[in-house]
Amino acid sequence: MSAHAENNFNLLRLVFALMVVAYHGIVLPSAPAFTASEGWAAVLAEVGVQGFFVVSGFLVWASLERSSSIRLYAEKRVRRLYPAYAAVVIACAVLAVTLVPATRADLGSVASYLGWNLAFLNFLAPGLPGVFEANRFTEINGALWTLKIEVMFYFVLPLLAWLLRACGKGRWLLVAVIYIGAEAWRWGFTRIAATEPGSWLEVSRQLPGQMSFFISGIALCTWRDKLNWRSVLPLGGLALLAASIVFSEAEFVRAAGLAILVGWIAVGVPRIIDAARFGDLSYGLYLVHFPIIQTVIVLGFFASSPVLGLVVAGVASLIAALLLWWLVERPALRSDSLYRAAA
């Protein structure tokens, strides 16, 4: 199923991206006016990222099903993900070298930043000398940590597809084992991180820790034709999601709740709006918003007025996402790409 068919996947992806943007717009400036909102904004961003993983499981599985070979599948994934990602990483480095004397004086750090970030290992070189050092957070683009998880999922998916098909009617059991295993992994390492701050947090976020969300999206795609979205199932999904937010003990049901809601909104109701009318902006918006908010902080807009800072950062991020789509993302896609044909 295409992200551009008569469904609401584009809308969902845009909403999930905006949830993450809202969180960073509230947390990064460290404005007293936003302090009370940081807690719920963090939950919003977490659900947004996890929702992305569910949607990715659905759409990338569908992409694999449509691909005549693993080579074609890999080509489509690289074209969709990497050009825009690399463009943002390189643009940030070039601007830093151009505008910040301390960065120009340490080209070794620039090379390290480019090398690690272009390899999706952002946590090994998150910043550059002299850049955003007076901000609350000094990372150039702290939103990029999820991309390494996405890439690992792309690598694992062909093997997972083979296993699911090999299991035949027992694939439900394999799905359940993967789901439970991923939740147990994340639960265990999150609690280790609580006693040893920083030591295991990065590990707890990686595959298989997030695989419950991807596998829920895959299950949704695999059995989409057998589900009756006119039933009370969406209410159950909403209940599971709400329970996972309110009660930490119920966090393990969030992936299932999100998958049910994503499926119902995406394919169970008529298209609400054409969220990609001017371009598929969700990915670009996710990539560009963090360094733009950091820059707006440096320029003093948030200090002058937190609301003004949000408006400036929001407009600048939207413009950058539009440019990224039309100048980088869309041209990089295959000519037969469903993303390209619909925009």
N, C-alpha and C positions, 0 to 999 in steps of 0.2 A: 504494500500500500504506500502510495506517495505522500510525502509531506504536503503536496500541493493538490491532492485530489479534493473532492468535496467533503473535507473534514476540518477539524479545528486544531490540528497539530501546530500550525504556524502561530496561532493565537496562544496556545499553551506555552510554546517555547519562548515567545515574547514576554508573556506574563512571568514565567520563571526567571528570565533574564532581568526583568525589572525588579523582581523581589530581591535579587542579589545587589543590583544597583542601588536600590533604596537603603539596604543595610549599610553599604559602604559610604553612601552619602550622609548617613546619620553618624556612623562610628568614626570615620577617618578625621573629620574636622575637629573632634573633641570639643564641640560647642556646648556650653552649659545648657542651652535651650533644648538640646537633643539628648541629654544624659538619661532622662527618664524613659526614652524610647528605645534605648539600646538593647534591652532584654528581648522585647517582642520582635525587634528588627532582626536579631540574631536567629531567632526561631524561623522567621520568614525566609531568611537567606538559606538556612539549612534545608528547609522544605523545598525551596526553589532549586537548589543544586541537586537534591535527591529526585525531584520531579524531572529534571533534565536527564538523569540517568535512566529513569523509567522510559521516557520518550525515546532516548537513544537506543535502549534495548529493543523497543518495538520497531523503530524505523531502520536501524542498522541490520536487524534480522531480516526485515523485508528486503533491504538492499542486497543482502547475501542471497536470498531466495531468487531474486531477479538476475543475479550475476551468472554468466555462463561458465566462469572459471574463478579460481582463487585470485589469479592475477588481475582480472577485471575488478573484482571486489576490492583488492588492495589499492588499485589505481584510483578508484572512485573515492575511497576513504582518504587517501593522501591528498587528492585534488580538493576535497571538501574541507579538510582540516588544516593542512600545513601552510599553504601560501599566505592566508590571512594571518595566521599565528606568527609566522616568520616575519611578515611585514611589520607587525606591531612591535615585536621584540627588536628588530633592527632599527625601526624608526625611533624608538625610545633611546637606544644607544647613540644614534647619530645626533639627535637633538641634545642629549646630555653632553656629548663631546663638543658640539657647536656652542652651547650656551653656558657651560659650567667649567670654569678654569681648573678646579680640582679634578674633574674627570679627565680633562685633556692632559693633565700632568701625570696620570696613572693609566696609561693605555694597556698595561698588563691586566688591570682589573676589568677594563672594558672587554678585552679578549676573553677573559674568564666568564664574564657576564654573558657574552654572546654564545660562547661554547656551551655552557651549562643550560642556559635558557632555550637555545635552539634544539637541545637534546631533551627538552621537557623536564630537566632536573633543576627547576627554578629555586628550590630550597637551598641549593648549594651556592648560589650567587644571586640573592634576591635584590641587592642594591648596588649603587655605584657611588664612588667618592664624591661628596659634596652635593648629592642629589637627595632632596627631601629630608635632609638630616635634622632639620628643625621641626619636622612634622611629628605627630603622635606616632605614626608608623613610617618606617623609612624604606619599605619595599617599593620597587618601581611598579610592579604589577602583581599584587598579592592574590589576584583572582585566578591566576594561571595554574594553581596547584591541581585543579580538577582535570586539566587536560592530560596529564600523565596517566590518570586513571582511565580516561576515555581511550587513550592509545593502547593501554594494556588490554582493555576489553576488546578492541579491534583485533589484536593478536590472538586472543583466546577464542574468539567467537567461532572460527572455522572448526576447531577441534570440538568445541561444545556442540556445534551443529551435528557433527558426525556422531558424537556420543548420544545425543537425543534421538537421532534417527535409528541408531543401533539398538536402543532400548525399546523401540516400538511402543507397544501399549504400556510399557513400564516407565515411559518418560516422565509421567507425573511424579513418580517416586524419586527420579533423579532431580527434578526441579525442586522438590521438597528438601532433599538432602543438601543441595547447593544453597538454597535459601537459609536453612537452619544453620549450616556451617558458616556462612558469611556473617549471619547475625551473631553467632557465638564468637567468631574471630573478633569482630568489632567490639563486642561487649567486653571481652577479656582484655584486649589491648587498651581500650579506653580507660579501664580501671587501673591498669598498670601505669598509664600516663598520669593518672590522678595522684599516684604516690611518688612517681618519678617525673616531675614536670618537664615536658619537652623531649624526653628520651624516646618515647614510643608513639607520640601523637601522629607523626608523619606515617609511620607504619600502619597505624590503625585506620587510616583513611584510604589505604590502597586496596587493590584487589588482593585477597578476596573479600575484604571488609565491606565493599560497596556492591558486591555481586548480587545481593538480595534484590536490589533495585533493578539492575540490568535483567536478571532472570525473570523478575515479575513482568517487565516489559516484553521479554521474549515469549513468556507464557501467554500474555495478553494477545500478542500478534499471532501465535500459533493456533490458538483456539478462539480467535475473534468471531469466526462464523458460527460458532456453536453457542455463543452467549446472547441472552435476551436482555438488551439494555432497557427494555420497557418494564422490567421487573423492579423489585425493591432493592436490588443489589447495590445501586449507587448510595443509598442511605446507609447500607452496611459499610461501604468504603469510607464514607464521611465519618461514621462512628469510630472506625478503626483509626483513621487519621487523627481525629480529635483526642481519642484516648492516648495515642502515642505522644501527643504534645503535652497533655495535662499530667499524665502519669509516666514517670521515667521507666517503671517496670513494664509498661506496654509498648516501649519503643520498637520492639521487635516486630510489631504488626504494621508499622508505618509503610513499609514497601508494598505490602498487600493492599492497604487502604489507598495509597497513592495510585497504584496500578488500576484499581477498580474505578476510581474517579477520573483518571486520565483517559481510560478507555471509553467511559461513558460520555465525557465531554468531547473527546476527539471524534469518535465514530458513532456515538449513540444519539446525538442530537444534530439537527441541521447546522450548516456552517453559520456561525454568528456574525463574523465579519471576515473580510479578506485581509488578514494581518500582514500579508506579503505584497500588498498592492504596489508599494513603492520600492520593494526589494525585501529580501529575506534578512532582516536586520538583527535578529536575536543573537546570533553568534558574534557578529561584529560589535554589537553593543556590549556583550559580555567581555570581549577582548579589550576594548578601548577605555571603558569607563573608569577603571581604577587609576591609571596614570593621569587621566584628565582631572579627576577629583583632587588628586595630590597636587597637581599644578595649580588648580583654582585656589587651593588652600595657601600655597606659596604666594600667589598673587594678592592675597588679602581679602578676597571677596567674602569668605565665610566670617572673617573677623569683623568686617563691616556690617554684614547682615547674613545670618545663617540661611535665611530663605533666598536671598539674592545669590548666595553661593550655590545652593541647590539648583536654582534656575539656570545659572550660567553653566554649571557642570552638566546639567541635563541636556541643554541645547547643544553644547559643544560635543557631547557624547553622541547625540543623535546625528549631527552633521558628519562626525568622523565615521560613524557606522555606515551611513549612506555612501560616503566616499569609498570606504573599504569594500562594500558590496559591489559597487559599480566599477571600481578600478582594479580590484584584486580578486575578490571571491568569485564573482560571476565569470570573468574571463578565464579563470583557472579551471572551471568545470568542463567536463566533456560536453561536446555539442549536443549529445542526446540526453544530458542530465535533466531529470524532472524538475530540479530546482531552477535551472537556467530557463527552461521552456516556459515556466509559469510566471516569471518576473518580467 
